[in-house]
Amino acid sequence: MSATAVSTAAPAPEQRSAGVWLTAWRRLRQDRVGMVSLAIVLAFLLLILASAAGLVARDWQREVGVPNAPPTFLGPRPEATTIDPLTQIVPKDAKPVDLSDIDPLAPKYKEWAERAAQIKIEEPVRAETLPFGGDRLGRDVLAKAIKGAEVSIFVGVFAAAVATVIGTVLGALAGYVGRRVGDFLEWVYNVFTSVPDILLIFAFAALFGRGIGTVVLILGLTGWTGMYRQVRAEYLKHSTREYVRAAEAIGVSHARRMFVHILPNVSHVILVRMSLLVVGFIKAEVILSFLGLGVPVDQVSWGTMLAEAQSELVLGYWWQLAAATLFMAVFVTAFSLLTDALRDALDPKLR
């Protein structure tokens, strides 16, 4: 009786290629500059979350130091000595002049001085120095810079999100639908790009007034054109690809083809463009607040700190300008370098 050998070997496991985002993350991890920039950006995000929760910089409006308190490493300012120019003219042994004939209230001065001495006013103890110095009211510049980071980064991120949504939706419609819809959206795009940005910003600022939400709307409504142009070009290119034609053949709706099939394939372009918008909008918020069109006076941002510092700098008080500039320069530089690293990691030509 013969027996046949039956092969029971298990099939080889299916080899699946890594996805786009996993591949991009692996490439990003090999970029030291990109990872350091990512760590700095994440540190800033954690800092502003802690500020929003009231864990840090909660009392940024408190006058904790003397006016224009210098940074700690400079030490306290020397006390000013009063110089009386009359000491060179009036002898020290001269008899005091009786002012009762000149000023009828002169006899009351001594009584009022004694009463005033009896009134005890407990003034809070103010520090002579602060870590990053103080402003003209004695508020801590470091706390103001942290609170200003919360406002400026919030405005930059949310304004970039608004501009990204508007530019992506309009660009997808113009690139995929085309025809009259595309012509109309091109006309809207040309209208927005033909007017200088500063005039559009002034027009929207006069219409909506001041406030954080207003700044987000202003920057979002005026900064979507670049995103629109790039997304439109990508949709024009992908709308004729084989996978879109295959989805059309099986009866997939236009909306699903636009935002389920094509959008993931152009998302890396949108992400990189959005990161560029964040950096640009943070700079724009600083300029708007510097011009008095940004956040209200009862709030602080890097732009308001720079606006206050211009009058202090004339008097030699440079620390508020240095703190705002340092915070803004570190974040913007790290975000820009992270953007470059993301672009290199997501670029399919470099894989």
LINVENHU-V296464 format. One record per backbone hydrogen bond with DSSP energy under -0.5 kcal/mol. CO is the residue of the C=O (numbers start at 1). NH is the residue of the N-H. If there is no record, write none. Layout:
# LINVENHU-V296464
CO	NH
CO	NH
This chain:
# LINVENHU-V296464
5	7
14	16
19	23
20	24
21	25
22	26
23	27
24	28
25	29
26	30
27	30
28	31
30	32
31	35
32	36
33	37
34	38
35	39
36	40
37	41
38	42
39	43
40	44
41	45
42	46
43	47
44	48
45	49
46	50
47	51
48	52
49	53
50	55
50	56
51	54
57	60
59	62
62	64
62	140
64	127
66	69
69	134
70	130
71	74
71	75
72	75
82	84
83	85
84	87
85	88
86	89
86	90
91	94
97	99
99	103
102	104
103	106
105	108
105	109
106	109
106	110
107	111
108	112
109	113
110	114
111	115
112	116
113	117
114	118
115	119
118	120
119	121
120	122
121	123
127	66
128	70
130	72
130	133
133	141
135	68
135	138
138	64
138	65
139	135
140	144
141	145
142	146
143	147
144	148
145	149
146	150
147	151
148	152
148	302
149	153
150	154
151	155
152	156
153	157
154	158
155	159
156	160
157	161
158	162
159	163
160	164
161	165
162	166
163	167
164	168
165	169
166	170
167	171
168	172
169	173
170	174
171	175
172	176
173	177
173	178
178	181
178	182
179	183
180	184
181	185
182	186
183	187
184	188
185	189
186	190
187	191
188	192
189	193
190	194
191	195
196	199
196	200
197	201
198	202
199	203
200	204
201	205
202	206
203	207
204	208
205	209
211	215
212	216
213	217
214	218
215	219
216	220
217	221
218	222
219	223
224	228
225	229
226	230
227	231
228	232
229	233
230	234
231	235
232	236
233	237
234	238
235	239
237	240
238	241
241	245
242	246
243	247
244	248
245	249
246	250
247	252
248	251
253	257
254	258
255	259
256	260
256	261
257	262
258	263
262	265
262	266
263	266
263	267
266	270
267	271
268	272
269	273
270	274
271	275
272	276
273	277
274	278
275	279
276	280
277	281
278	282
279	283
280	284
281	285
282	286
283	287
284	288
285	289
286	290
287	291
288	293
288	294
289	292
294	211
296	299
301	305
302	306
303	307
304	308
305	309
306	310
308	311
308	312
309	313
310	314
311	315
312	315
312	317
313	316
316	318
318	322
319	323
320	324
321	325
322	326
323	327
324	328
325	329
326	330
327	331
328	332
329	333
330	334
331	335
332	336
333	337
334	338
335	339
336	340
337	341
338	342
339	343
340	344
341	345
342	346
343	347
346	348
347	350
348	351
